[in-house]
């Protein structure tokens, strides 16, 4: 009987052991997501790889232990390109992350300049971020850049201002950098910045400009801007840009005078000649200047500082003399633009 019970217990244990268990699953590895906005710009100076750091891991948690980025590259001659063939992709650069640890990366743009290039080659790029445990994250998609001789840089770059419009012009580009005829001409790209020599944004033109002329109206006045131009050609599907045309600086000051005051009158009073007028309607008017002339002389400004009211008394007027007055508006621009003078107001300073 005991043997029978023992046998049944063993059999029951075996049955339990052979029963199907729930799949506990494997924990998802916590590694960075792929870098975002991964792109390439081909210029005379090399191929610039641009990206932004991922903010999250693949499990949607915040990426607070980012350690760096790895850029991978493969290459093939353009004339022997095999799009579907496997690529022998190798590590090109290991770039440490220099941001603050313990929080998600800032939304800033990073770039790497690849100068180890040969003309007539197709370059394939890919990137991964990795964390402090040196675990590499999700890869980006491949970028393909067709690299060949850039155009020559534009010459004769100049800028002229007409009111608010800046007219940019330069000499046409008809050759490559090595002097051979330009093939695959795509146009020109115009770049603008407020920090000298630093062009982090794309061109101000939405499409390449076909003629060596461009008109620009910057968003802000009373600022200094810097401009440069690059010629571009198409190599397969890649736009390859020339070197810089040279950089020009423009102090884009407000040069538009404010409105003219109207209705100026001059009335003799005890203590001086009282002036009254109707002010200009612009919101940026900071004050007014008063001018006076007598006899055959010219107008002389009377006030040292702008008058903020629309009336003023000339206490320096002498009884019995005749004067002609004028008033102008002054705006809040850096140049303190002044309007033309109002209609003159003549008066003889005599008290009744």
C-alpha positions as CSV (number, residue, x, y, z in Angstrom):
1,X,0.0,0.0,0.0
2,X,2.8,2.4,0.9
3,X,4.6,1.6,-2.3
4,X,1.4,2.3,-4.2
5,X,0.9,5.7,-2.5
6,X,4.5,6.6,-3.2
7,X,4.2,5.7,-6.8
8,X,1.0,7.8,-7.1
9,X,2.7,10.8,-5.5
10,X,5.7,10.5,-7.9
11,X,3.3,10.3,-10.8
12,X,1.4,13.3,-9.6
13,X,4.6,15.3,-9.3
14,X,5.7,14.3,-12.7
15,X,2.4,15.4,-14.1
16,X,2.7,18.7,-12.4
17,X,6.2,19.1,-13.7
18,X,5.2,18.3,-17.2
19,X,2.3,20.8,-17.1
20,X,2.5,24.0,-19.2
21,X,3.8,27.0,-17.4
22,X,3.0,30.6,-18.1
23,X,5.7,32.4,-20.2
24,X,7.5,34.8,-17.8
25,X,8.9,36.7,-20.8
26,X,12.2,38.5,-21.0
27,X,12.7,42.0,-19.8
28,X,12.9,44.6,-22.6
29,X,16.5,46.0,-22.7
30,X,16.5,49.6,-21.8
31,X,18.5,51.2,-24.6
32,X,18.1,54.6,-26.4
33,X,15.7,55.2,-29.2
34,X,17.2,56.2,-32.5
35,X,18.5,59.8,-32.9
36,X,16.0,62.0,-34.6
37,X,16.2,64.4,-37.6
38,X,19.1,62.4,-39.0
39,X,20.2,64.1,-42.2
40,X,23.2,64.9,-44.3
41,X,24.3,68.1,-46.1
42,X,27.0,67.9,-48.8
43,X,29.2,70.9,-49.2
44,X,32.7,71.8,-50.5
45,X,34.0,71.5,-46.9
46,X,32.7,67.9,-46.6
47,X,29.6,65.9,-45.8
48,X,27.9,67.2,-42.6
49,X,25.9,64.7,-40.6
50,X,23.2,66.4,-38.5
51,X,20.9,64.9,-35.8
52,X,19.2,65.4,-32.5
53,X,19.6,63.3,-29.5
54,X,16.7,60.9,-28.5
55,X,14.8,61.9,-25.4
56,X,13.5,58.5,-24.6
57,X,14.5,54.8,-24.4
58,X,12.9,52.1,-26.5
59,X,10.5,51.4,-23.6
60,X,9.3,55.0,-23.6
61,X,11.2,55.9,-20.4
62,X,13.2,59.1,-20.3
63,X,16.8,58.8,-21.5
64,X,18.8,60.1,-18.6
65,X,22.0,58.2,-19.1
66,X,23.0,59.1,-22.7
67,X,26.7,58.6,-23.1
68,X,27.4,59.2,-26.8
69,X,26.7,58.5,-30.5
70,X,28.3,56.2,-33.0
71,X,28.2,57.1,-36.7
72,X,28.6,54.2,-39.2
73,X,29.5,54.4,-42.8
74,X,29.9,52.3,-45.9
75,X,30.9,53.5,-49.4
76,X,30.8,52.3,-53.1
77,X,31.8,53.9,-56.4
78,X,28.8,55.6,-57.9
79,X,29.3,53.9,-61.3
80,X,29.3,50.5,-59.6
81,X,26.5,51.1,-57.1
82,X,24.4,48.1,-56.1
83,X,21.5,49.4,-54.0
84,X,20.3,45.9,-52.9
85,X,23.7,44.5,-52.1
86,X,24.8,44.1,-48.4
87,X,27.0,47.0,-47.2
88,X,30.2,46.6,-45.3
89,X,29.3,49.3,-42.9
90,X,32.0,50.3,-40.4
91,X,32.3,52.7,-37.5
92,X,33.3,56.1,-38.6
93,X,33.1,58.1,-35.4
94,X,32.4,57.8,-31.7
95,X,31.1,61.1,-30.3
96,X,30.8,61.5,-26.6
97,X,27.7,63.2,-25.2
98,X,28.6,66.3,-23.3
99,X,25.2,67.3,-21.9
100,X,24.0,67.0,-18.3
101,X,23.6,63.6,-16.9
102,X,20.5,62.6,-15.0
103,X,18.0,64.3,-17.3
104,X,16.8,63.9,-20.9
105,X,18.9,65.6,-23.6
106,X,18.1,69.1,-24.7
107,X,16.5,69.7,-28.1
108,X,19.7,70.9,-29.8
109,X,21.2,70.0,-33.1
110,X,24.5,68.1,-33.3
111,X,26.7,67.7,-36.3
112,X,29.8,65.8,-37.5
113,X,31.9,66.8,-40.5
114,X,33.1,63.9,-42.6
115,X,36.1,65.0,-44.7
116,X,37.6,61.5,-45.5
117,X,36.0,61.5,-48.9
118,X,36.7,60.6,-52.5
119,X,34.9,62.1,-55.5
120,X,32.6,59.8,-57.4
121,X,31.6,57.8,-54.3
122,X,28.3,57.0,-52.7
123,X,28.4,57.1,-48.9
124,X,25.9,55.3,-46.7
125,X,25.5,56.6,-43.1
126,X,23.7,55.2,-40.1
127,X,23.8,56.2,-36.4
128,X,23.1,54.8,-33.0
129,X,23.0,56.4,-29.5
130,X,24.4,54.5,-26.6
131,X,24.0,54.8,-22.8
132,X,26.5,54.8,-19.9
133,X,26.3,50.9,-19.8
134,X,27.7,51.1,-23.4
135,X,24.5,49.5,-24.6
136,X,23.8,50.7,-28.2
137,X,20.3,51.8,-29.0
138,X,18.0,51.6,-32.0
139,X,19.6,52.5,-35.3
140,X,18.5,55.2,-37.7
141,X,17.6,54.6,-41.2
142,X,20.4,54.7,-43.8
143,X,21.3,58.0,-45.5
144,X,22.8,57.8,-49.0
145,X,25.0,60.7,-50.1
146,X,26.4,60.9,-53.7
147,X,29.6,62.8,-53.5
148,X,31.4,64.5,-56.3
149,X,33.2,67.7,-57.3
150,X,31.3,70.8,-55.9
151,X,30.6,73.9,-58.0
152,X,33.0,76.9,-57.7
153,X,32.1,79.4,-55.0
154,X,30.1,82.5,-56.2
155,X,32.2,85.7,-56.7
156,X,31.3,89.4,-56.6
157,X,28.8,89.0,-53.8
158,X,27.2,92.4,-52.8
159,X,24.2,93.7,-51.0
160,X,22.3,96.9,-51.6
161,X,19.4,98.2,-49.5
162,X,16.2,99.8,-50.9
163,X,13.9,100.8,-48.1
164,X,13.3,97.6,-46.2
165,X,14.4,95.3,-49.1
166,X,17.9,93.9,-49.3
167,X,19.0,93.2,-52.8
168,X,21.7,90.4,-53.0
169,X,23.6,89.8,-56.2
170,X,26.7,87.9,-57.3
171,X,28.4,86.7,-60.5
172,X,26.9,83.6,-62.2
173,X,28.8,80.3,-61.5
174,X,29.6,78.2,-64.7
175,X,32.4,75.9,-63.5
176,X,33.1,73.3,-60.9
177,X,35.7,73.8,-58.1
178,X,38.4,72.3,-60.3
179,X,37.6,74.6,-63.2
180,X,35.8,72.1,-65.4
181,X,32.4,73.0,-66.8
182,X,29.5,72.9,-64.3
183,X,27.2,69.9,-64.9
184,X,23.9,69.4,-63.1
185,X,23.5,73.0,-62.0
186,X,20.7,73.2,-59.3
187,X,20.8,76.9,-58.4
188,X,22.0,79.0,-55.5
189,X,21.2,78.9,-51.8
190,X,21.2,82.0,-49.6
191,X,22.1,81.8,-45.9
192,X,21.4,84.4,-43.2
193,X,22.4,84.5,-39.6
194,X,22.7,86.9,-36.6
195,X,25.9,85.3,-35.4
196,X,28.9,85.9,-37.6
197,X,30.1,82.8,-39.3
198,X,27.5,80.5,-37.7
199,X,24.9,79.2,-40.1
200,X,22.9,76.6,-38.2
201,X,19.6,77.1,-40.1
202,X,18.8,76.1,-43.7
203,X,18.7,78.6,-46.6
204,X,16.3,81.5,-46.5
205,X,15.1,80.5,-50.0
206,X,12.6,77.6,-50.1
207,X,13.9,76.4,-53.4
208,X,17.3,77.0,-55.1
209,X,17.4,80.4,-56.8
210,X,18.1,80.1,-60.5
211,X,19.4,83.7,-61.1
212,X,22.3,85.4,-59.3
213,X,19.9,87.8,-57.6
214,X,17.8,87.6,-54.5
215,X,15.7,90.0,-52.4
216,X,15.3,89.5,-48.7
217,X,13.3,91.3,-46.0
218,X,14.6,90.3,-42.5
219,X,12.1,89.7,-39.8
220,X,13.6,92.2,-37.3
221,X,14.8,95.7,-37.6
222,X,17.6,97.4,-35.7
223,X,19.6,94.1,-35.9
224,X,22.9,93.1,-37.6
225,X,22.7,90.3,-40.1
226,X,25.3,88.3,-42.0
227,X,24.8,86.7,-45.4
228,X,26.5,84.2,-47.6
229,X,25.7,82.4,-50.9
230,X,26.5,78.9,-52.1
231,X,26.1,77.5,-55.6
232,X,24.7,74.0,-55.9
233,X,24.7,71.0,-58.3
234,X,22.8,67.7,-58.3
235,X,24.9,64.5,-58.1
236,X,22.3,61.8,-58.6
237,X,19.8,62.6,-55.7
238,X,22.2,64.7,-53.7
239,X,22.6,68.4,-53.8
240,X,26.3,69.3,-53.5
241,X,27.0,72.9,-52.5
242,X,30.0,75.1,-53.2
243,X,32.2,76.9,-50.8
244,X,31.1,80.3,-49.4
245,X,30.7,83.4,-51.6
246,X,32.3,85.3,-48.7
247,X,30.3,86.8,-45.8
248,X,28.7,90.3,-45.8
249,X,27.5,92.2,-42.8
250,X,24.3,94.3,-42.9
251,X,23.3,96.7,-40.1
252,X,19.6,96.5,-40.7
253,X,18.5,99.7,-39.0
254,X,15.1,101.3,-39.2
255,X,15.6,104.1,-41.6
256,X,11.9,105.0,-42.2
257,X,11.1,108.4,-40.8
258,X,8.0,108.7,-38.6
259,X,4.9,110.7,-39.5
260,X,5.0,114.5,-39.7
261,X,3.2,116.5,-36.9
262,X,0.3,118.6,-38.1
263,X,-1.7,121.6,-37.1
264,X,1.2,123.6,-35.5
265,X,0.2,127.0,-34.1
266,X,2.2,129.6,-32.3
267,X,0.5,132.0,-29.8
268,X,2.2,134.8,-27.8
269,X,1.7,134.3,-24.0
270,X,3.1,135.9,-20.9
271,X,6.4,134.2,-20.5
272,X,7.0,133.1,-24.1
273,X,5.5,131.8,-27.3
274,X,3.2,128.8,-26.8
275,X,3.4,126.1,-29.4
276,X,0.7,123.4,-29.9
277,X,0.4,120.6,-32.6
278,X,-1.2,117.3,-33.4
279,X,1.2,114.4,-32.9
280,X,2.0,111.6,-35.4
281,X,-0.1,108.4,-35.0
282,X,2.7,105.8,-35.0
283,X,3.1,103.8,-31.8
284,X,6.9,104.1,-31.7
285,X,7.0,108.0,-31.5
286,X,9.2,108.9,-28.5
287,X,9.0,112.7,-28.8
288,X,9.3,115.9,-30.8
289,X,11.9,118.5,-31.7
290,X,11.2,122.2,-31.9
291,X,12.9,124.4,-34.5
292,X,12.9,128.2,-34.9
293,X,14.2,130.7,-37.3
294,X,14.2,134.5,-37.4
295,X,15.0,136.9,-40.2
296,X,16.9,135.4,-43.1
297,X,18.6,132.7,-40.9
298,X,18.0,129.0,-40.9
299,X,16.1,126.8,-38.5
300,X,17.8,126.1,-35.2
301,X,16.8,123.4,-32.8
302,X,15.6,124.8,-29.4
303,X,15.2,121.7,-27.2
304,X,18.1,119.5,-26.0
305,X,15.9,116.4,-25.2
306,X,12.9,115.2,-27.0
307,X,9.6,116.8,-25.9
308,X,7.1,114.1,-25.0
309,X,4.0,116.4,-24.9
310,X,2.3,118.0,-27.9
311,X,2.7,121.5,-26.5
312,X,5.7,123.6,-25.5
313,X,6.6,127.2,-24.5
314,X,9.5,129.0,-26.0
315,X,10.7,131.1,-23.0
316,X,13.7,132.4,-25.0
317,X,11.5,134.5,-27.4
318,X,12.0,138.2,-27.2
319,X,9.1,140.6,-27.3
320,X,8.7,142.5,-30.6
321,X,10.6,139.9,-32.7
322,X,9.1,137.8,-35.5
323,X,9.8,134.1,-35.6
324,X,8.9,131.0,-37.7
325,X,8.5,127.7,-35.9
326,X,8.5,124.1,-37.0
327,X,8.2,120.7,-35.2
328,X,9.4,117.2,-36.1
329,X,8.6,113.7,-34.8
330,X,11.3,111.3,-33.5
331,X,10.8,107.5,-33.3
332,X,12.2,104.8,-31.0
333,X,14.6,103.2,-33.5
334,X,18.3,102.8,-32.9
335,X,18.9,105.7,-35.3
336,X,16.2,107.9,-33.7
337,X,14.7,108.7,-37.1
338,X,13.3,112.2,-37.5
339,X,10.4,113.1,-39.6
340,X,10.4,116.0,-42.1
341,X,9.4,119.3,-40.6
342,X,5.8,120.3,-40.1
343,X,4.1,123.2,-41.9
344,X,5.8,126.4,-40.5
345,X,4.0,128.6,-38.0
346,X,5.0,132.2,-38.2
347,X,4.4,134.6,-35.2
348,X,5.3,138.0,-34.0
349,X,5.9,138.0,-30.2
350,X,3.7,140.9,-29.1
351,X,1.5,140.9,-26.0
352,X,-1.9,142.6,-26.3
